[in-house]
């Protein structure tokens, strides 16, 4: 019985250390900006794939036209983290909070055209 408990404890320790290493790798991947140099790059590679704008109407759009609704960073973060209707949620491992702020700034200056 005691040997079984020791084996369970050893397996749990190994599993927990593996999870910590995986979390560290994800953090490094976010910090190096390997995939998105800035808010514009993230908009073009992620958001614009599904969202149209007044200037770019396509038959492939899934999400609403984001050029007619102005979102602040907190509102945008809510939709990014939680998803909405057909939009999936994106974890911080995919899009950091700092990058969401940059996307919101890019959208305010370059996407939003008013109603």
C-alpha positions in Angstrom: 0.0 0.0 0.0 2.8 2.4 0.9 4.7 1.6 -2.3 1.6 2.3 -4.3 1.1 5.7 -2.7 4.8 6.5 -3.4 4.3 5.5 -7.1 1.2 7.7 -7.4 3.1 10.6 -5.8 6.0 10.2 -8.2 3.7 10.1 -11.3 1.9 13.2 -10.1 5.3 15.0 -9.6 6.4 14.2 -13.1 3.0 15.2 -14.6 3.1 18.6 -12.8 6.7 19.3 -13.9 5.8 18.5 -17.5 2.9 21.0 -17.3 5.1 23.7 -16.0 7.6 23.2 -18.8 4.8 23.4 -21.4 3.5 26.6 -19.9 7.0 28.1 -20.1 7.3 27.2 -23.8 4.0 28.9 -24.6 5.0 32.1 -22.8 8.3 32.2 -24.7 6.4 31.7 -28.0 4.2 34.7 -27.2 7.0 37.0 -26.1 9.1 36.6 -29.2 6.4 38.0 -31.6 7.2 35.2 -34.0 3.8 35.1 -35.5 2.5 38.7 -35.2 4.8 41.7 -35.3 2.1 44.1 -34.3 -1.7 44.7 -34.2 -1.9 45.2 -38.0 -0.3 41.8 -38.7 -2.6 40.1 -36.2 -5.6 41.8 -37.7 -4.6 40.7 -41.2 -3.7 37.1 -40.3 -6.5 36.4 -37.8 -9.4 38.9 -37.7 -9.7 39.9 -41.4 -10.0 36.2 -42.4 -13.5 36.2 -41.1 -14.5 39.9 -40.7 -15.3 42.1 -43.6 -15.0 45.9 -43.7 -16.9 48.5 -45.8 -14.0 48.5 -48.2 -13.7 44.7 -48.5 -17.0 42.9 -49.0 -16.5 39.2 -49.8 -18.8 36.2 -50.0 -16.5 34.4 -47.6 -17.2 36.6 -44.6 -18.4 34.9 -41.4 -18.2 37.6 -38.8 -19.8 41.1 -38.8 -18.4 44.1 -40.5 -16.1 45.6 -38.0 -15.7 48.9 -39.8 -19.1 50.1 -38.6 -18.7 49.3 -34.9 -16.0 50.8 -32.7 -14.6 48.5 -30.0 -12.4 49.6 -27.2 -9.7 47.2 -26.0 -11.7 45.8 -23.1 -14.7 45.0 -25.3 -12.4 43.4 -27.9 -10.7 41.4 -25.3 -14.0 40.0 -24.1 -14.9 38.8 -27.6 -11.4 37.4 -28.2 -11.2 35.5 -24.9 -14.9 34.3 -24.9 -15.8 34.0 -28.5 -19.3 34.8 -29.8 -21.6 32.9 -32.1 -19.3 31.5 -34.9 -16.2 33.2 -33.5 -14.0 30.8 -31.4 -12.4 31.9 -28.2 -8.7 32.6 -28.3 -6.6 31.9 -25.2 -3.7 34.1 -24.1 -1.4 31.4 -25.5 -2.7 32.4 -28.9 -3.2 36.2 -28.6 -1.7 38.1 -25.7 -3.5 40.8 -23.8 -0.9 43.3 -25.1 -1.5 42.3 -28.7 -5.3 42.7 -28.2 -4.6 46.3 -27.2 -2.5 46.7 -30.4 -5.3 45.2 -32.5 -7.9 47.6 -31.0 -5.6 50.5 -31.6 -5.1 49.4 -35.2 -8.8 48.9 -35.7 -9.6 52.4 -34.3 -7.2 54.1 -36.7 -7.5 51.9 -39.8 -10.6 49.8 -39.8 -13.4 51.7 -38.1 -15.1 54.1 -40.6 -18.2 55.1 -38.6 -21.8 54.3 -39.2 
